[in-house]
Amino acid sequence: MNPNDELSTLLPAMLDGEMSDVEQARLADLLRDNPQAQQVYLDFCWTHALLRRELGVYGEVPFGAAGFSPPSEVYGNSQLNGEPPFPTLPTTHYPLPTSDFVGSWAFSYMVATVIVCVMLLGFWAYKITHYQHIAEAPSQSAPSEAMPEMVFVGRITGMVDVKWSDDLHYLPPPDFAHVPLGRKYELVSGLMQITYDSGAKVILQGPCTYEVESTAGGYLSLGKLTAKVVSGQRSVASAKPQVANQKSPSSFILHPSSLFSVRTPTAVVTDLGTEFGVEVSEKGTTTSHVFLGLVKVQTVGDSRNKEVVLRANESVRVVNKGPDDSRLVLADVTGDPPAFVRRLVRSPRVLDLLDVVAGGNGMGWRRERGIDSTSGMEDPVFTAYARDGGRRYWPVKWHKLIDGVFAPDGGAGPVQLDSAGHAFDGFPRTDGTVYGSIWARAADVKPDERSNDNAWWIYAMGRGEQFMPDGRGLLGINADTGITFDLEAIRRAHPGFVPDRFRAMAGLGDARRLTPSADGMADVWVFVDGRLKLKREQLRPQDGAIDVNVEIGPSDRFLTLVVTDGGNGSQCDWVVFGDPVLHTTVDAEQPMKEKPSK
């Protein structure tokens, strides 16, 4: 017999006091080594106790059977002693019968639905009251035992083409975000610079995993970093740096000094007033190279604690020679040292518009976010339904690099394209309705239930490899929708770089995989300062990818992308711009920044 079927028979008998010795022994066997059965038992007893309490039926409840603790010990005594967690059921007008039926298993089932509803109502009332209290209460900065005060040790002062690990369960940080103690950063590629409050700078070079362990350094478990600590800079004014409260075996308390240190699985590299690089391989081998000054490299996991002091242009490698971490050796590095990036410079080649749409500055790898073209607000999830565009221009106030969005309808007259007032009167008549979000989709997405639902068209269209030869991703814009980027703001955000053209591969996603009768057809438009630069009419899935190459002048202010219905309705008009980028060139009046040292 299935264990769950046995429990459904044994537990009611236990609560009604009708179990035989054989049944008691069988229940103990079922619960002894089965966590799932134990949870069923606890939930069963807990529900029964609440029902008896609410119905005014007291007496012995057989908790503790089979050697398990009653729910009061699991969930907290406050749930069973004192006031119940939800209002008591009134019995004044409807007295309950006192027969043996009351409190029996059958009667409990009859009132279970009522009790659950009362519990949900009580929790709902508590939640409303709780949030009202938070909203009305004055701001407090006093630390709480449940939520300790976060300690910040510096800021992110630059990112270049950063692509984040898929394992992250939070949004990637923006430029100039605070760096909290204990924060882990996982880069698949790209560069990120952390400037500690002392002035010490660390450049993480993806692929890389780095954890901010203290105000005086961190733990590099994989990849490369370059650290620069100018003589006289120290991480804290006191002699003992703060460290993250870690419970993992890898937790490490830095030596009580103010020297900047980088810990790895096999070594500790300590700054003595210098600039140095550290690389950690997948096997934990640590390589350290000094560019300027001195560093001390000390092995960990070795009872002899070998150490060496390196000077400028010297390198050392800490290798695990044994089956465990107890036999570590230092070895001089001969030949060329690993290539480290010593200066964070922005690429003069491209600015990624997918990163911009997803909330970034164009130099990172943000994806899977978008914009509501009917309000200009951010869409954290793809909107899988139609919305009324309101036939107006919506400024995107939350993002300085995006000027605005709109739903074009040529039947209502000239359509505004940007905040400068440029308008176009050649769009076809539409109903002013848009479907879905303006969406920055990643190149690699895992198939899920959305892939089989036309409502989630940006995923239902398939992988779309033909539209993204560079593997950056897809900018999804369903008819009828427009978006305008602020080129002037982009130049201000990236001094010295001037966009000279917009490049992408445009096309129509094929809905026939899910709807054989689908007949998507759309028009694609590209404007610069209100001037029509590209128009492709009646684009269909079978047309494949078309090359978009639009020139941008040094004084042009706005780039506008528009998708309208091709004449047969906006259904399945799944237009994408693959690998959308602004190509940039270095301004001749601005000196080129220093290139990365290799």
matplotlib code that plots the C-alpha trace (Angstrom):
import matplotlib.pyplot as plt

x = [0.0, 1.1, 2.5, 0.2, -2.8, -1.8, -1.4, -4.8, -6.2, -3.9, -4.0, -7.8, -7.8, -5.1, -7.0, -10.2, -8.4, -9.2, -5.6, -4.5, -1.0, -0.2, -1.4, 0.7, 3.8, 3.1, 2.7, 6.0, 7.7, 6.2, 7.3, 10.8, 12.8, 10.4, 10.6, 7.6, 5.5, 6.7, 5.5, 2.1, 1.8, 2.7, 0.3, -2.4, -2.1, -1.7, -4.9, -6.8, -5.7, -6.8, -10.2, -10.7, -9.7, -12.0, -14.9, -14.5, -13.7, -10.9, -9.3, -6.4, -5.0, -2.7, 0.4, 3.7, 2.7, 5.4, 8.1, 7.5, 7.1, 3.8, 3.4, 3.7, 7.3, 7.7, 5.8, 6.2, 4.2, 2.5, 0.4, -1.3, -1.1, -2.8, -4.7, -5.2, -3.6, -7.1, -10.4, -12.5, -15.6, -18.7, -21.0, -23.5, -26.3, -25.5, -24.5, -22.5, -23.7, -21.8, -22.1, -19.2, -19.5, -18.0, -14.2, -14.3, -12.3, -15.4, -16.7, -13.2, -13.3, -16.7, -15.5, -12.0, -13.0, -14.6, -11.5, -9.1, -11.1, -11.1, -7.3, -6.7, -8.9, -6.9, -3.6, -4.9, -6.0, -2.7, -0.8, -2.8, -2.3, 1.4, 2.1, 0.0, 2.1, 5.3, 4.0, 3.0, 5.9, 8.9, 12.1, 14.3, 18.0, 18.4, 19.8, 17.6, 18.7, 16.6, 18.0, 21.5, 22.6, 24.4, 28.0, 29.2, 32.9, 33.0, 31.3, 31.2, 33.0, 32.9, 31.7, 32.6, 30.7, 29.7, 27.7, 26.5, 26.2, 22.8, 23.0, 22.4, 19.0, 19.1, 19.4, 22.9, 24.2, 24.3, 27.4, 28.2, 26.2, 27.3, 29.3, 28.1, 30.2, 29.7, 28.5, 29.5, 30.0, 30.0, 31.0, 30.8, 32.7, 33.6, 35.2, 34.0, 35.9, 35.3, 36.7, 37.0, 36.3, 40.1, 40.7, 42.0, 40.8, 40.1, 39.3, 37.5, 38.1, 35.4, 35.0, 35.5, 33.9, 34.8, 33.4, 33.8, 34.9, 36.1, 36.8, 40.4, 40.0, 38.0, 38.0, 38.8, 37.6, 38.0, 39.3, 41.5, 41.7, 44.0, 44.4, 46.0, 46.7, 48.7, 51.3, 49.6, 46.1, 44.6, 41.2, 40.1, 41.4, 41.5, 44.0, 41.4, 39.2, 35.6, 34.9, 31.7, 29.9, 30.3, 29.3, 30.9, 34.2, 35.8, 35.3, 38.5, 39.4, 42.1, 45.2, 44.5, 46.1, 45.0, 46.9, 44.8, 44.6, 43.2, 42.4, 42.2, 41.6, 45.4, 47.0, 46.7, 48.2, 48.8, 49.6, 52.7, 51.9, 51.7, 49.8, 49.4, 47.4, 46.0, 44.6, 42.9, 42.4, 39.5, 41.8, 42.5, 46.1, 47.0, 49.3, 50.3, 52.3, 53.6, 53.5, 54.7, 55.9, 55.8, 53.4, 53.6, 52.2, 51.5, 50.1, 47.0, 46.1, 49.7, 50.9, 54.3, 52.7, 55.2, 55.5, 57.5, 57.8, 57.6, 58.9, 58.1, 57.9, 58.1, 55.6, 54.8, 52.4, 50.9, 50.2, 48.3, 50.6, 48.7, 45.3, 44.1, 44.9, 47.6, 50.6, 51.1, 54.2, 55.5, 56.9, 58.5, 56.7, 58.9, 57.9, 55.2, 52.9, 49.1, 47.5, 45.8, 43.7, 45.2, 43.1, 39.3, 38.6, 35.4, 35.3, 35.3, 33.5, 29.9, 27.2, 24.6, 21.0, 19.7, 21.6, 20.0, 16.5, 17.0, 18.1, 21.9, 24.2, 25.0, 28.3, 27.0, 25.0, 21.6, 18.7, 15.2, 13.6, 11.7, 9.5, 5.8, 5.2, 1.8, 3.3, 7.1, 7.4, 9.8, 8.4, 10.2, 8.4, 7.2, 3.6, 1.6, -1.5, -2.7, -2.7, -4.1, -1.2, -3.3, -2.0, 0.5, 4.2, 5.3, 8.6, 10.8, 11.7, 13.5, 16.2, 18.3, 19.4, 15.9, 13.8, 10.4, 8.0, 4.7, 2.0, 1.9, -1.5, -1.4, -5.1, -4.9, -2.6, 1.2, 2.8, 5.3, 8.7, 10.8, 10.7, 12.1, 8.8, 9.8, 6.8, 5.9, 2.7, 3.3, 2.3, -0.7, -3.9, -3.8, -6.1, -3.5, -3.2, 0.2, 0.9, 3.5, 6.5, 9.5, 11.7, 15.4, 15.6, 18.8, 20.3, 20.2, 16.8, 15.8, 12.6, 9.6, 5.8, 6.1, 7.7, 4.3, 2.1, 1.7, 1.0, 4.7, 5.6, 9.2, 9.9, 7.4, 9.2, 12.0, 15.7, 16.0, 19.7, 19.4, 18.7, 21.7, 25.0, 26.9, 24.9, 23.9, 20.1, 16.9, 15.0, 11.4, 8.9, 5.5, 3.3, 2.3, 5.1, 7.9, 10.9, 13.4, 16.9, 18.6, 21.9, 22.9, 22.5, 24.5, 27.4, 27.2, 27.2, 30.2, 32.5, 34.9, 32.7, 30.5, 27.9, 28.3, 25.8, 23.0, 23.5, 21.1, 19.6, 15.8, 13.2, 9.8, 9.5, 7.6, 4.3, 3.4, 5.2, 2.3, -0.4, -0.2, -2.6, -0.6, 0.1, 2.4, 3.3, 4.8, 6.5, 9.8, 10.9, 14.1, 14.3, 17.1, 15.9, 12.6, 14.2, 13.2, 16.4, 15.0, 11.7, 10.9, 7.3, 5.3, 8.1, 7.2, 8.9, 10.0, 12.0, 14.6, 17.0, 17.6, 20.7, 20.0, 22.8, 21.8, 24.3, 24.3, 25.8, 27.9, 25.2, 22.1, 20.0, 17.5, 17.3, 13.8, 12.7, 9.1, 7.1, 3.6, 1.1, 1.8, -1.9, -3.5, -3.8, -1.2, -1.6, 1.7, 3.7, 6.6, 9.4, 12.9, 16.1, 18.9, 22.2, 21.2, 24.2, 25.4, 28.9, 31.0, 34.2, 36.7, 36.2, 39.2, 39.2, 39.3, 42.5, 42.1, 42.2, 45.0, 44.7, 44.6, 48.1, 48.6]
y = [0.0, 3.5, 5.2, 8.2, 5.9, 4.2, 7.6, 8.7, 5.6, 5.6, 9.3, 9.6, 6.5, 7.9, 11.2, 9.3, 7.0, 3.8, 2.7, -0.9, -1.7, -3.1, 0.1, 2.3, 0.3, 0.7, 4.5, 4.7, 2.8, 5.1, 8.2, 7.1, 7.8, 9.6, 13.4, 13.8, 11.5, 13.4, 16.7, 15.2, 14.0, 17.4, 19.3, 16.8, 17.2, 20.9, 21.3, 19.0, 21.0, 24.3, 22.9, 21.6, 24.9, 27.0, 24.7, 24.8, 21.1, 20.6, 17.5, 15.3, 15.6, 12.7, 14.8, 13.1, 9.8, 7.7, 9.8, 13.1, 16.6, 18.3, 21.3, 23.7, 22.8, 23.1, 26.2, 28.0, 27.9, 31.2, 29.4, 27.1, 29.0, 32.3, 33.9, 31.9, 33.1, 34.0, 35.3, 32.8, 31.6, 33.0, 30.3, 32.5, 32.2, 28.8, 26.6, 23.6, 20.1, 18.2, 14.7, 12.5, 13.7, 17.0, 16.8, 13.6, 13.4, 13.6, 16.7, 18.3, 17.9, 19.5, 22.8, 22.8, 25.0, 27.6, 27.7, 28.1, 31.0, 32.7, 32.1, 33.7, 36.7, 37.1, 37.0, 39.4, 41.9, 41.5, 42.2, 45.3, 46.6, 45.8, 47.7, 50.6, 50.7, 50.8, 53.5, 55.7, 55.1, 57.5, 56.3, 54.6, 53.7, 51.7, 48.2, 45.1, 41.7, 40.1, 42.4, 43.7, 47.0, 46.7, 47.8, 49.4, 49.4, 51.2, 51.8, 50.2, 52.9, 51.4, 48.5, 47.5, 44.9, 43.0, 39.8, 38.4, 34.8, 33.1, 31.9, 35.4, 35.8, 39.6, 42.4, 43.4, 46.5, 49.8, 52.0, 53.8, 51.3, 50.8, 47.7, 46.0, 43.8, 40.1, 40.7, 38.2, 39.2, 36.6, 37.9, 35.7, 38.3, 41.9, 44.3, 45.8, 48.2, 48.5, 51.5, 50.9, 53.8, 54.0, 54.7, 51.2, 50.0, 46.4, 45.5, 42.2, 40.5, 38.0, 35.1, 35.9, 35.2, 37.7, 38.1, 41.3, 39.7, 42.8, 46.5, 45.5, 43.0, 40.0, 36.4, 35.6, 32.0, 32.1, 34.4, 37.5, 40.8, 43.7, 45.7, 49.1, 50.5, 53.8, 54.1, 55.5, 54.2, 51.8, 50.2, 51.6, 54.1, 51.6, 48.8, 46.1, 45.8, 44.7, 41.3, 39.7, 37.3, 34.1, 30.6, 28.7, 26.8, 29.3, 32.1, 33.9, 36.7, 38.9, 39.6, 42.5, 45.1, 47.7, 46.1, 45.3, 41.5, 39.2, 35.7, 32.7, 28.9, 28.4, 31.7, 35.2, 38.0, 41.1, 44.5, 46.3, 49.5, 48.4, 47.4, 43.7, 41.1, 37.8, 34.9, 31.7, 28.7, 26.2, 23.9, 26.6, 27.4, 31.0, 33.1, 36.6, 39.2, 42.6, 45.6, 48.2, 48.0, 44.9, 42.1, 39.2, 35.8, 33.3, 29.7, 28.5, 24.9, 24.2, 23.9, 25.4, 28.6, 29.3, 32.8, 35.0, 38.8, 39.8, 42.9, 44.7, 42.5, 39.3, 36.5, 33.4, 30.5, 28.6, 25.0, 22.2, 19.2, 16.8, 15.0, 17.6, 21.2, 20.2, 20.1, 23.5, 24.8, 28.1, 28.2, 31.1, 31.9, 31.9, 33.4, 36.0, 36.5, 36.3, 39.2, 41.5, 44.6, 47.5, 50.4, 50.4, 51.9, 51.9, 50.3, 52.8, 50.4, 49.8, 50.7, 48.0, 49.1, 46.0, 46.9, 50.4, 49.1, 46.8, 49.8, 49.9, 52.5, 50.5, 49.1, 46.1, 43.0, 43.6, 41.6, 40.3, 43.7, 46.2, 49.3, 49.8, 51.7, 53.0, 54.8, 55.0, 53.0, 50.1, 46.6, 44.2, 41.2, 40.8, 42.0, 39.3, 41.3, 44.3, 47.8, 51.2, 53.5, 56.6, 58.2, 60.3, 60.5, 59.1, 60.4, 57.8, 59.7, 57.0, 56.4, 59.3, 57.6, 56.9, 59.9, 58.3, 55.7, 55.9, 54.0, 55.4, 56.0, 57.8, 58.1, 60.6, 63.0, 63.6, 61.4, 62.9, 61.1, 62.8, 65.4, 68.0, 67.9, 66.1, 64.5, 62.2, 62.1, 59.1, 56.3, 54.1, 54.2, 51.9, 51.3, 52.7, 49.3, 47.8, 44.2, 43.2, 45.2, 46.7, 43.9, 43.2, 39.4, 37.4, 35.4, 32.1, 31.5, 28.2, 26.7, 26.9, 27.1, 30.5, 29.0, 27.4, 30.4, 33.1, 35.6, 35.4, 36.0, 37.1, 33.6, 31.7, 32.9, 30.5, 31.1, 33.5, 32.8, 34.3, 37.7, 37.8, 36.7, 38.3, 36.5, 39.7, 39.1, 40.5, 43.8, 42.8, 45.5, 44.3, 46.5, 49.3, 50.7, 53.2, 54.0, 56.9, 56.9, 60.2, 60.4, 63.6, 62.1, 59.1, 61.4, 63.1, 59.7, 58.5, 61.5, 61.2, 58.7, 59.8, 57.4, 57.3, 54.6, 52.3, 48.6, 45.6, 42.6, 43.1, 40.5, 39.0, 36.1, 33.1, 32.4, 29.5, 27.0, 27.4, 28.8, 27.4, 30.0, 32.9, 35.6, 38.2, 41.2, 44.5, 47.7, 48.7, 52.4, 54.1, 57.9, 60.3, 63.6, 63.0, 62.3, 58.9, 56.9, 53.4, 51.9, 48.3, 47.6, 44.3, 42.4, 38.7, 35.8, 34.2, 37.3, 36.4, 38.9, 42.3, 44.4, 47.7, 50.2, 53.8, 56.6, 59.1, 62.5, 64.0, 66.5, 64.3, 64.2, 61.3, 57.8, 56.4, 52.8, 52.2, 49.1, 49.3, 46.9, 45.8, 46.0, 42.8, 43.5, 43.6, 39.9, 38.0, 41.1, 39.9, 42.3, 42.0, 43.9, 41.5, 42.6, 46.3, 48.6, 52.1, 52.1, 54.7, 56.5, 58.5, 62.2, 63.8, 66.6, 64.2, 62.3, 58.5, 56.9, 54.6, 51.1, 48.1, 46.8, 43.2]
z = [0.0, -0.7, 2.5, 1.9, 1.7, 4.9, 6.7, 5.6, 7.4, 10.5, 11.4, 11.7, 13.8, 16.0, 16.6, 17.4, 19.9, 17.9, 17.0, 17.8, 19.0, 15.6, 13.9, 16.4, 15.5, 11.8, 12.1, 14.0, 11.2, 8.5, 10.3, 11.5, 8.3, 6.0, 6.2, 3.9, 6.1, 9.2, 7.7, 6.8, 10.4, 11.9, 9.6, 10.3, 14.1, 13.9, 11.8, 14.2, 17.2, 15.7, 14.8, 18.3, 19.8, 17.5, 18.1, 21.9, 22.2, 24.7, 26.1, 25.4, 21.9, 21.1, 20.1, 20.6, 19.1, 17.5, 19.2, 17.4, 19.0, 18.9, 16.5, 19.5, 19.6, 15.8, 15.1, 18.4, 21.6, 20.9, 18.3, 20.8, 24.1, 24.6, 21.7, 18.6, 15.3, 13.9, 15.4, 17.4, 15.6, 17.2, 18.8, 20.7, 18.1, 16.8, 19.7, 18.7, 19.5, 22.3, 20.9, 20.1, 16.5, 17.5, 17.4, 15.3, 12.1, 9.9, 11.7, 11.4, 7.6, 7.5, 9.1, 7.6, 4.7, 7.1, 9.3, 6.4, 5.1, 8.6, 8.8, 5.4, 6.4, 9.6, 7.8, 5.2, 7.9, 9.6, 6.4, 5.6, 9.2, 9.1, 5.8, 7.0, 10.1, 8.0, 5.7, 8.6, 10.9, 10.7, 9.1, 11.6, 11.2, 14.4, 13.7, 14.2, 15.4, 12.6, 9.9, 10.8, 9.3, 6.0, 5.8, 2.6, 1.8, -1.6, -4.9, -8.4, -10.5, -13.9, -16.0, -19.6, -21.5, -18.4, -18.7, -15.5, -14.4, -14.8, -11.2, -9.9, -8.2, -8.2, -10.7, -11.9, -10.1, -12.0, -12.3, -9.0, -6.9, -3.3, -2.6, 0.6, 2.8, 2.0, -1.6, -4.3, -7.9, -10.7, -14.1, -17.2, -19.2, -19.2, -16.7, -13.4, -11.2, -7.4, -5.6, -1.9, 0.5, 1.1, -2.6, -3.3, -6.7, -7.9, -11.5, -11.9, -15.3, -16.4, -16.1, -12.4, -9.0, -6.2, -2.8, -0.7, 2.5, 4.4, 4.2, 3.4, 0.6, -0.7, -1.8, -5.4, -6.1, -9.9, -12.6, -12.6, -10.8, -10.7, -7.4, -7.1, -3.6, -3.7, -0.9, 2.2, 1.3, 3.7, 3.8, 7.3, 9.7, 12.6, 12.9, 12.5, 9.4, 9.5, 8.0, 6.6, 9.0, 7.2, 8.3, 5.4, 5.8, 3.5, 5.9, 6.7, 9.1, 7.8, 9.8, 12.2, 10.1, 7.6, 4.6, 1.6, 0.9, -1.7, -0.5, -2.9, -2.3, -2.1, -1.1, 0.5, -1.5, 0.7, -0.6, 0.7, -1.2, -4.8, -8.0, -8.6, -10.4, -9.2, -11.2, -9.9, -12.2, -12.0, -10.0, -7.4, -8.6, -7.8, -9.9, -8.7, -10.6, -9.3, -11.6, -9.0, -5.4, -3.2, -2.3, 0.1, -1.1, 1.6, 1.1, 2.9, 3.7, 4.4, 8.1, 7.1, 5.8, 3.1, 2.0, -0.4, -1.0, -4.7, -6.3, -9.5, -12.6, -10.4, -10.5, -8.4, -8.6, -5.7, -6.8, -5.1, -5.5, -3.3, -3.3, -0.9, 0.1, 2.6, 0.2, -1.5, -3.1, -4.4, -7.9, -9.8, -13.1, -16.1, -19.4, -20.0, -16.9, -17.3, -19.2, -16.7, -17.4, -15.5, -16.7, -17.1, -20.5, -22.5, -25.8, -28.7, -31.0, -30.0, -27.6, -26.9, -27.2, -25.6, -22.4, -22.6, -23.0, -20.0, -17.9, -18.4, -19.9, -23.1, -21.9, -20.0, -20.7, -19.2, -20.6, -19.9, -19.1, -21.1, -21.4, -21.5, -24.8, -23.5, -20.4, -20.7, -17.5, -17.0, -17.6, -15.2, -16.9, -20.4, -20.8, -22.6, -23.5, -25.6, -24.3, -25.6, -26.6, -26.1, -29.3, -27.6, -27.0, -23.6, -22.2, -20.5, -17.4, -15.5, -18.2, -19.4, -22.6, -23.8, -24.9, -25.2, -26.6, -28.6, -30.5, -34.0, -35.7, -39.0, -39.0, -36.2, -38.0, -37.8, -35.1, -32.7, -32.8, -30.1, -27.4, -29.8, -31.6, -34.8, -36.4, -39.3, -41.2, -43.4, -41.0, -41.9, -39.9, -36.9, -33.9, -31.4, -29.7, -28.8, -27.8, -25.3, -24.1, -25.9, -24.8, -24.5, -24.9, -24.1, -26.9, -24.9, -23.2, -21.7, -23.2, -20.9, -21.0, -22.6, -25.7, -26.6, -26.0, -28.6, -25.9, -25.0, -28.6, -27.9, -26.6, -28.8, -31.9, -31.2, -30.9, -33.8, -34.5, -38.0, -36.5, -34.1, -35.7, -32.9, -30.3, -28.4, -28.3, -29.7, -29.3, -29.6, -30.9, -32.0, -34.2, -33.6, -31.5, -31.5, -29.3, -29.5, -28.1, -27.0, -28.9, -27.2, -23.8, -24.9, -25.9, -22.5, -20.7, -22.7, -23.3, -26.2, -28.1, -31.0, -32.6, -36.3, -37.3, -36.1, -37.0, -36.5, -38.3, -38.5, -39.3, -38.4, -36.0, -37.4, -35.6, -38.0, -35.7, -33.2, -35.5, -39.0, -40.4, -39.0, -41.6, -39.9, -42.0, -40.7, -41.8, -40.3, -40.1, -38.8, -38.3, -37.2, -36.0, -37.7, -41.1, -42.6, -43.0, -43.7, -44.6, -45.3, -46.1, -45.7, -44.1, -43.6, -41.8, -45.1, -45.9, -43.3, -41.8, -43.4, -42.7, -41.0, -41.4, -40.7, -40.7, -37.8, -37.9, -35.1, -34.2, -34.6, -31.4, -31.8, -33.2, -33.6, -34.4, -35.4, -36.3, -37.8, -39.2, -42.8, -43.8, -42.6, -38.8, -36.1, -35.0, -35.2, -36.3, -34.2, -35.3, -33.8, -34.2, -33.6, -32.2, -32.1, -31.5, -32.1, -33.6, -32.1, -33.2, -31.1, -31.2, -32.9, -30.3, -27.4, -26.5, -26.6, -23.2, -22.2, -23.6, -21.3, -20.4, -21.3]

ax = plt.figure().add_subplot(projection="3d")
ax.plot(x, y, z, "-o")
ax.set_aspect("equal")
plt.show()
